[in-house]
Each structure stands twice: as structure tokens, then as C-alpha cells.
């Protein structure tokens, strides 16, 4: 029996001994999407945190001193 990639858009044939449900390309794309989402979430958190810090300190933090 020949296995196929579970991605509906891909459907590549996988060898009989292949232990994953998705082909290597689909697995890499999935990991890339997760990493990009994490980077976006971190960027938003830093932006909001910096804005909140500025509001709380009323802009009195001067890094040049």
C-alpha cells in the first residue's frame, strides 16, 4: 500500500517506511508558519509593552544619562 501526504493540496506519494503523515515539504511549510506567527506575536508584545512603559513612566525614562 502506498501512502500519500495528508495535505489535500499536495497528495505526494510517500514511501512505505515513511513515518510521518505529511511529506517533508509540507512539514517544513507548517513549521515556517508557526515560526512566523511567533515572531509576529513577539513583535506585537514588545510594541505594546514599550507603549505601556512609556505611558506608566510618563516618558521620563532617558537612556542617554
C-alpha positions, 0 to 999 in steps of 0.5 A, a space after each residue: 500500500 502506498 501512502 500519500 501526504 495528508 495535505 489535500 493540496 499536495 497528495 505526494 506519494 510517500 514511501 512505505 517506511 515513511 513515518 510521518 503523515 505529511 511529506 517533508 515539504 509540507 512539514 517544513 511549510 507548517 513549521 515556517 508558519 508557526 515560526 512566523 506567527 511567533 515572531 509576529 506575536 513577539 513583535 506585537 508584545 514588545 510594541 505594546 509593552 514599550 507603549 505601556 512603559 512609556 505611558 506608566 513612566 510618563 516618558 521620563 525614562 532617558 537612556 542617554 544619562 
